[in-house]
Amino acid sequence: MAHEHILVVDDEPDLLELIRYSLGQHGYEVTCALSGEEALTQLDARPPDLVVLDLMLPGADGLEICRAMKRDTRTALIPIIILSARGEEADVVAGLELGADDYLTKPFSPRVLQARIKAVLRRQQSDTAEEDSTVISRGDLVIHPGRHEVTLRGQPVPLTSTEFRILCLLVRRPGWVFSRQQIIEAAPGHDASVTERSVDVHIVSLRRKLGASGQAIETIRGIGYRFKEEEA
Protein backbone atom coordinates (compact mmCIF):
# COMPACT_ATOMS: atom_id res chain seq x y z
CA MET A 1 0.00 0.00 0.00
CA ALA A 2 1.09 3.57 -0.71
CA HIS A 3 1.76 5.98 2.13
CA GLU A 4 2.64 9.14 0.19
CA HIS A 5 1.09 12.44 1.25
CA ILE A 6 -1.10 14.03 -1.44
CA LEU A 7 -2.42 17.61 -1.24
CA VAL A 8 -5.60 18.10 -3.29
CA VAL A 9 -6.64 21.69 -4.06
CA ASP A 10 -10.16 22.32 -5.38
CA ASP A 11 -13.06 24.58 -4.48
CA GLU A 12 -15.69 21.81 -4.77
CA PRO A 13 -16.14 20.08 -1.37
CA ASP A 14 -17.94 17.08 -2.88
CA LEU A 15 -15.13 16.52 -5.37
CA LEU A 16 -12.51 16.81 -2.64
CA GLU A 17 -14.34 14.18 -0.61
CA LEU A 18 -14.53 11.86 -3.64
CA ILE A 19 -10.80 12.18 -4.27
CA ARG A 20 -9.96 11.85 -0.58
CA TYR A 21 -11.97 8.62 -0.34
CA SER A 22 -10.66 7.19 -3.62
CA LEU A 23 -7.00 7.85 -2.86
CA GLY A 24 -7.42 6.83 0.78
CA GLN A 25 -8.62 3.42 -0.41
CA HIS A 26 -5.23 3.00 -2.06
CA GLY A 27 -3.24 3.94 1.02
CA TYR A 28 -2.47 7.58 0.28
CA GLU A 29 -2.59 10.17 3.02
CA VAL A 30 -4.75 12.97 1.63
CA THR A 31 -5.13 16.55 2.82
CA CYS A 32 -7.40 19.06 1.10
CA ALA A 33 -7.53 22.79 0.47
CA LEU A 34 -10.50 24.78 -0.82
CA SER A 35 -8.56 27.83 -1.99
CA GLY A 36 -5.16 28.88 -3.25
CA GLU A 37 -4.35 30.70 -0.03
CA GLU A 38 -5.18 27.62 2.04
CA ALA A 39 -3.01 25.52 -0.25
CA LEU A 40 -0.03 27.85 0.22
CA THR A 41 -0.47 27.68 3.99
CA GLN A 42 -0.49 23.88 3.93
CA LEU A 43 2.51 23.77 1.59
CA ASP A 44 4.45 25.96 4.00
CA ALA A 45 3.45 23.91 7.05
CA ARG A 46 4.03 20.48 5.56
CA PRO A 47 5.17 19.99 1.94
CA PRO A 48 3.42 16.97 0.40
CA ASP A 49 4.82 14.33 -1.95
CA LEU A 50 2.49 15.46 -4.76
CA VAL A 51 -0.14 18.14 -5.41
CA VAL A 52 -3.38 17.69 -7.36
CA LEU A 53 -4.33 21.22 -8.37
CA ASP A 54 -7.44 22.81 -9.88
CA LEU A 55 -6.94 25.94 -11.99
CA MET A 56 -10.12 27.83 -11.20
CA LEU A 57 -9.85 28.68 -7.51
CA PRO A 58 -11.12 31.58 -5.42
CA GLY A 59 -8.39 34.11 -4.70
CA ALA A 60 -5.05 32.87 -6.01
CA ASP A 61 -5.78 30.57 -8.95
CA GLY A 62 -4.04 27.32 -9.80
CA LEU A 63 -1.50 28.88 -12.14
CA GLU A 64 -0.46 31.32 -9.41
CA ILE A 65 -0.04 28.43 -6.97
CA CYS A 66 2.02 26.52 -9.54
CA ARG A 67 4.18 29.58 -10.15
CA ALA A 68 4.69 30.15 -6.41
CA MET A 69 5.68 26.50 -5.85
CA LYS A 70 8.30 26.57 -8.60
CA ARG A 71 9.83 29.78 -7.22
CA ASP A 72 10.30 28.26 -3.75
CA THR A 73 13.25 25.87 -3.45
CA ARG A 74 11.37 23.91 -0.74
CA THR A 75 8.51 23.06 -3.10
CA ALA A 76 10.05 23.44 -6.58
CA LEU A 77 10.51 19.69 -7.10
CA ILE A 78 7.12 18.60 -5.74
CA PRO A 79 5.21 17.02 -8.67
CA ILE A 80 2.01 18.77 -9.72
CA ILE A 81 -0.95 17.21 -11.52
CA ILE A 82 -3.42 19.80 -12.78
CA LEU A 83 -7.04 18.67 -12.62
CA SER A 84 -9.26 21.19 -14.38
CA ALA A 85 -12.39 21.70 -16.43
CA ARG A 86 -10.30 23.96 -18.67
CA GLY A 87 -9.07 21.57 -21.34
CA GLU A 88 -8.16 23.89 -24.19
CA GLU A 89 -4.67 23.49 -25.61
CA ALA A 90 -3.70 26.95 -24.37
CA ASP A 91 -4.62 25.98 -20.80
CA VAL A 92 -2.67 22.72 -21.00
CA VAL A 93 0.38 24.48 -22.43
CA ALA A 94 0.18 27.21 -19.76
CA GLY A 95 0.16 24.59 -17.00
CA LEU A 96 3.09 22.68 -18.47
CA GLU A 97 5.06 25.87 -19.03
CA LEU A 98 4.73 26.67 -15.34
CA GLY A 99 6.08 23.24 -14.38
CA ALA A 100 3.11 20.90 -14.01
CA ASP A 101 4.04 17.24 -14.53
CA ASP A 102 0.64 16.15 -15.85
CA TYR A 103 -2.75 17.60 -16.85
CA LEU A 104 -6.09 15.85 -16.45
CA THR A 105 -9.40 17.37 -17.53
CA LYS A 106 -12.77 17.16 -15.78
CA PRO A 107 -14.91 15.12 -15.77
CA PHE A 108 -12.36 12.46 -14.88
CA SER A 109 -12.17 8.89 -13.73
CA PRO A 110 -10.84 8.39 -10.18
CA ARG A 111 -9.02 5.30 -11.46
CA VAL A 112 -7.26 7.37 -14.14
CA LEU A 113 -6.25 9.96 -11.52
CA GLN A 114 -4.86 7.18 -9.33
CA ALA A 115 -2.87 5.83 -12.28
CA ARG A 116 -1.48 9.27 -13.11
CA ILE A 117 -0.46 9.86 -9.49
CA LYS A 118 1.19 6.45 -9.29
CA ALA A 119 3.09 7.06 -12.54
CA VAL A 120 4.37 10.50 -11.51
CA LEU A 121 5.44 9.28 -8.07
CA ARG A 122 7.11 6.20 -9.54
CA ARG A 123 9.18 8.35 -11.91
CA GLN A 124 10.21 10.66 -9.08
CA GLN A 125 11.15 7.76 -6.81
CA SER A 126 13.17 6.27 -9.64
CA ASP A 127 15.03 9.56 -10.00
CA THR A 128 15.68 9.69 -6.25
CA ALA A 129 17.00 6.13 -6.21
CA GLU A 130 19.32 6.71 -9.16
CA GLU A 131 22.75 5.39 -8.31
CA ASP A 132 24.64 7.42 -10.87
CA SER A 133 26.55 9.96 -8.79
CA THR A 134 28.78 11.23 -11.59
CA VAL A 135 28.77 15.03 -11.69
CA ILE A 136 28.25 16.47 -15.18
CA SER A 137 29.89 19.82 -15.94
CA ARG A 138 29.19 21.85 -19.05
CA GLY A 139 30.80 25.27 -18.70
CA ASP A 140 28.98 27.18 -15.96
CA LEU A 141 26.39 24.40 -15.72
CA VAL A 142 26.87 21.62 -13.15
CA ILE A 143 24.45 18.69 -12.84
CA HIS A 144 24.36 16.23 -9.92
CA PRO A 145 22.18 13.35 -11.20
CA GLY A 146 22.05 11.42 -7.92
CA ARG A 147 21.17 14.54 -5.93
CA HIS A 148 18.71 15.77 -8.59
CA GLU A 149 20.46 19.15 -8.47
CA VAL A 150 21.44 21.68 -11.12
CA THR A 151 23.57 24.76 -10.46
CA LEU A 152 24.49 27.61 -12.78
CA ARG A 153 27.54 29.60 -11.77
CA GLY A 154 27.14 28.13 -8.31
CA GLN A 155 23.47 29.10 -7.96
CA PRO A 156 20.71 26.43 -7.82
CA VAL A 157 18.38 26.21 -10.82
CA PRO A 158 14.85 25.02 -9.88
CA LEU A 159 13.80 22.53 -12.56
CA THR A 160 10.73 20.33 -12.65
CA SER A 161 11.34 16.58 -12.60
CA THR A 162 10.53 16.34 -16.32
CA GLU A 163 12.85 19.23 -17.20
CA PHE A 164 15.62 17.62 -15.15
CA ARG A 165 15.26 14.28 -16.95
CA ILE A 166 15.27 15.95 -20.37
CA LEU A 167 18.37 17.97 -19.50
CA CYS A 168 20.22 14.89 -18.24
CA LEU A 169 19.25 12.97 -21.37
CA LEU A 170 20.68 15.67 -23.64
CA VAL A 171 23.88 16.53 -21.73
CA ARG A 172 24.93 12.90 -21.27
CA ARG A 173 25.29 12.58 -25.05
CA PRO A 174 26.39 15.98 -26.38
CA GLY A 175 26.06 16.29 -30.13
CA TRP A 176 23.57 13.41 -30.28
CA VAL A 177 20.24 14.41 -31.82
CA PHE A 178 17.12 13.16 -30.02
CA SER A 179 13.75 13.22 -31.73
CA ARG A 180 10.75 14.46 -29.75
CA GLN A 181 9.46 10.90 -29.59
CA GLN A 182 12.78 9.65 -28.21
CA ILE A 183 12.63 12.34 -25.54
CA ILE A 184 9.06 11.32 -24.64
CA GLU A 185 10.11 7.70 -24.28
CA ALA A 186 13.51 8.16 -22.62
CA ALA A 187 12.95 11.14 -20.34
CA PRO A 188 9.38 11.40 -19.05
CA GLY A 189 8.65 7.69 -19.62
CA HIS A 190 6.00 5.80 -21.58
CA ASP A 191 3.29 6.26 -18.94
CA ALA A 192 3.47 10.08 -18.85
CA SER A 193 0.88 12.17 -20.67
CA VAL A 194 3.60 14.01 -22.57
CA THR A 195 3.16 15.01 -26.20
CA GLU A 196 5.54 16.30 -28.86
CA ARG A 197 4.08 19.77 -28.28
CA SER A 198 4.76 19.61 -24.54
CA VAL A 199 8.37 18.54 -25.22
CA ASP A 200 8.78 21.87 -27.04
CA VAL A 201 7.27 23.65 -24.02
CA HIS A 202 9.73 21.96 -21.63
CA ILE A 203 12.67 22.85 -23.90
CA VAL A 204 11.60 26.52 -23.99
CA SER A 205 11.36 26.50 -20.19
CA LEU A 206 14.80 24.88 -19.84
CA ARG A 207 16.41 27.46 -22.11
CA ARG A 208 14.84 30.29 -20.14
CA LYS A 209 15.94 28.92 -16.77
CA LEU A 210 19.49 28.17 -17.95
CA GLY A 211 20.05 31.62 -19.46
CA ALA A 212 23.09 31.80 -21.72
CA SER A 213 23.87 28.12 -21.02
CA GLY A 214 20.47 27.23 -22.45
CA GLN A 215 21.71 28.26 -25.88
CA ALA A 216 23.62 24.97 -25.93
CA ILE A 217 20.26 23.20 -26.38
CA GLU A 218 19.96 23.35 -30.15
CA THR A 219 16.89 22.78 -32.30
CA ILE A 220 17.50 20.47 -35.24
CA ARG A 221 14.69 21.47 -37.59
CA GLY A 222 12.41 18.63 -38.54
CA ILE A 223 14.11 16.19 -36.15
CA GLY A 224 14.39 17.28 -32.52
CA TYR A 225 17.02 18.60 -30.11
CA ARG A 226 20.62 18.14 -29.10
CA PHE A 227 23.05 19.57 -26.54
CA LYS A 228 25.89 21.28 -28.36
CA GLU A 229 29.28 19.60 -28.10
CA GLU A 230 31.96 21.55 -26.28
CA GLU A 231 34.56 23.01 -28.55
CA ALA A 232 38.03 21.53 -28.24
Secondary structure as UniProt FT lines:
FT   STRAND          5..9
FT   HELIX           13..24
FT   TURN            25..27
FT   STRAND          29..33
FT   HELIX           36..45
FT   STRAND          50..53
FT   HELIX           62..71
FT   TURN            73..77
FT   STRAND          80..84
FT   HELIX           89..97
FT   TURN            98..99
FT   STRAND          102..105
FT   HELIX           110..128
FT   STRAND          136..138
FT   TURN            139..140
FT   STRAND          141..144
FT   TURN            145..148
FT   STRAND          149..152
FT   TURN            153..154
FT   STRAND          155..156
FT   HELIX           161..171
FT   TURN            174..175
FT   STRAND          178..179
FT   HELIX           180..186
FT   TURN            187..188
FT   TURN            190..191
FT   HELIX           196..210
FT   HELIX           211..216
FT   STRAND          217..220
FT   TURN            221..223
FT   STRAND          224..227
//
